[in-house]
Amino acid sequence: MLKVTVVKGVPDVVIKLEGSLDMGTGHSLQRTVEELDLDRIHNLTVSLSGLDIIDSTGIGQLIGYHRILSRKNGRVLIENDNREIEEILGLIGVREILGS
């Protein structure tokens, strides 16, 4: 299960995630971002601190949002103080990809 909470709205959106961001739950994040409309978002900050699990599907979503926003000089920023999630991000090189 994934709980997605929009903490701050357009154009500089902040989203807090809790639970699991994986193949089975990624649609919840996708639906929320689509409702916010990526064309209207400048910066997207995603808090991963409440996640228990993130898999390649979830990481792919974050990188996909990064690609879309970077085309219009926007950014995806990651907030995270969960060491296990941070280790996964580091192993895959997500911080380098996102430039954060």
C-alpha positions as a Markdown table, in Angstrom:
| # | Residue | x | y | z |
|---|---|---|---|---|
| 1 | Met | 0.0 | 0.0 | 0.0 |
| 2 | Leu | 1.2 | 3.5 | -0.8 |
| 3 | Lys | -0.1 | 6.7 | 0.8 |
| 4 | Val | 0.5 | 9.8 | -1.3 |
| 5 | Thr | 0.0 | 13.2 | 0.3 |
| 6 | Val | 0.3 | 16.5 | -1.5 |
| 7 | Val | 1.8 | 18.8 | 1.0 |
| 8 | Lys | 2.2 | 21.8 | -1.3 |
| 9 | Gly | 0.6 | 22.4 | -4.7 |
| 10 | Val | 1.5 | 23.8 | -8.1 |
| 11 | Pro | 3.9 | 25.1 | -9.3 |
| 12 | Asp | 6.4 | 23.9 | -6.7 |
| 13 | Val | 4.8 | 20.6 | -5.5 |
| 14 | Val | 5.8 | 18.7 | -2.4 |
| 15 | Ile | 4.6 | 15.1 | -2.1 |
| 16 | Lys | 5.0 | 12.8 | 0.9 |
| 17 | Leu | 5.1 | 9.1 | 0.3 |
| 18 | Glu | 4.4 | 6.4 | 3.0 |
| 19 | Gly | 4.4 | 2.6 | 2.6 |
| 20 | Ser | 5.7 | 0.9 | -0.5 |
| 21 | Leu | 6.5 | 2.5 | -3.9 |
| 22 | Asp | 6.7 | -0.5 | -6.2 |
| 23 | Met | 5.1 | -2.1 | -9.3 |
| 24 | Gly | 1.9 | -2.8 | -7.4 |
| 25 | Thr | 1.5 | 0.7 | -5.9 |
| 26 | Gly | 3.2 | 3.1 | -8.4 |
| 27 | His | -0.2 | 3.9 | -10.0 |
| 28 | Ser | -1.1 | 5.8 | -6.9 |
| 29 | Leu | 1.8 | 8.2 | -7.3 |
| 30 | Gln | 1.2 | 8.4 | -11.1 |
| 31 | Arg | -2.5 | 9.3 | -10.6 |
| 32 | Thr | -1.6 | 12.0 | -8.2 |
| 33 | Val | 1.0 | 13.6 | -10.4 |
| 34 | Glu | -1.3 | 13.4 | -13.5 |
| 35 | Glu | -4.0 | 15.2 | -11.5 |
| 36 | Leu | -1.5 | 17.9 | -10.6 |
| 37 | Asp | -0.6 | 18.1 | -14.3 |
| 38 | Leu | 3.2 | 17.9 | -15.0 |
| 39 | Asp | 2.9 | 20.8 | -17.5 |
| 40 | Arg | 2.0 | 23.1 | -14.6 |
| 41 | Ile | 4.7 | 21.8 | -12.2 |
| 42 | His | 8.1 | 23.6 | -12.0 |
| 43 | Asn | 9.8 | 21.7 | -9.2 |
| 44 | Leu | 8.6 | 18.4 | -7.7 |
| 45 | Thr | 9.9 | 17.5 | -4.2 |
| 46 | Val | 9.2 | 13.9 | -3.1 |
| 47 | Ser | 9.7 | 12.9 | 0.5 |
| 48 | Leu | 10.7 | 9.2 | 0.7 |
| 49 | Ser | 11.3 | 9.1 | 4.4 |
| 50 | Gly | 8.0 | 7.3 | 5.1 |
| 51 | Leu | 8.7 | 4.5 | 2.6 |
| 52 | Asp | 9.4 | 1.0 | 3.6 |
| 53 | Ile | 10.2 | -0.2 | 0.1 |
| 54 | Ile | 11.1 | 1.3 | -3.2 |
| 55 | Asp | 11.8 | -0.8 | -6.3 |
| 56 | Ser | 12.9 | -0.2 | -9.8 |
| 57 | Thr | 9.4 | 0.8 | -10.9 |
| 58 | Gly | 9.3 | 3.6 | -8.3 |
| 59 | Ile | 12.8 | 4.7 | -9.1 |
| 60 | Gly | 11.8 | 4.7 | -12.8 |
| 61 | Gln | 8.9 | 7.0 | -12.1 |
| 62 | Leu | 11.1 | 9.5 | -10.3 |
| 63 | Ile | 13.6 | 9.5 | -13.1 |
| 64 | Gly | 10.8 | 9.8 | -15.6 |
| 65 | Tyr | 9.4 | 12.9 | -13.8 |
| 66 | His | 13.0 | 14.2 | -13.8 |
| 67 | Arg | 13.3 | 13.9 | -17.6 |
| 68 | Ile | 10.0 | 15.6 | -18.2 |
| 69 | Leu | 10.6 | 18.5 | -15.8 |
| 70 | Ser | 14.2 | 19.0 | -16.8 |
| 71 | Arg | 13.1 | 19.7 | -20.4 |
| 72 | Lys | 11.4 | 22.8 | -19.1 |
| 73 | Asn | 14.1 | 23.7 | -16.6 |
| 74 | Gly | 12.3 | 22.1 | -13.6 |
| 75 | Arg | 13.7 | 19.6 | -11.1 |
| 76 | Val | 12.8 | 16.6 | -9.1 |
| 77 | Leu | 14.2 | 16.9 | -5.5 |
| 78 | Ile | 14.3 | 14.0 | -3.1 |
| 79 | Glu | 13.9 | 14.4 | 0.7 |
| 80 | Asn | 14.9 | 11.3 | 2.6 |
| 81 | Asp | 16.2 | 10.4 | 6.0 |
| 82 | Asn | 15.5 | 6.7 | 5.7 |
| 83 | Arg | 19.0 | 5.0 | 5.6 |
| 84 | Glu | 17.8 | 1.9 | 3.8 |
| 85 | Ile | 16.1 | 3.8 | 1.1 |
| 86 | Glu | 19.1 | 6.1 | 0.8 |
| 87 | Glu | 21.4 | 3.1 | 0.3 |
| 88 | Ile | 19.2 | 1.9 | -2.6 |
| 89 | Leu | 19.2 | 5.4 | -4.2 |
| 90 | Gly | 23.0 | 5.5 | -3.8 |
| 91 | Leu | 23.6 | 2.1 | -5.3 |
| 92 | Ile | 21.6 | 2.9 | -8.3 |
| 93 | Gly | 23.0 | 6.4 | -8.7 |
| 94 | Val | 19.6 | 8.2 | -8.4 |
| 95 | Arg | 21.1 | 11.3 | -6.7 |
| 96 | Glu | 23.6 | 11.7 | -9.5 |
| 97 | Ile | 20.9 | 11.3 | -12.2 |
| 98 | Leu | 18.6 | 13.9 | -10.5 |
| 99 | Gly | 21.5 | 16.2 | -9.6 |
| 100 | Ser | 20.4 | 16.3 | -5.9 |
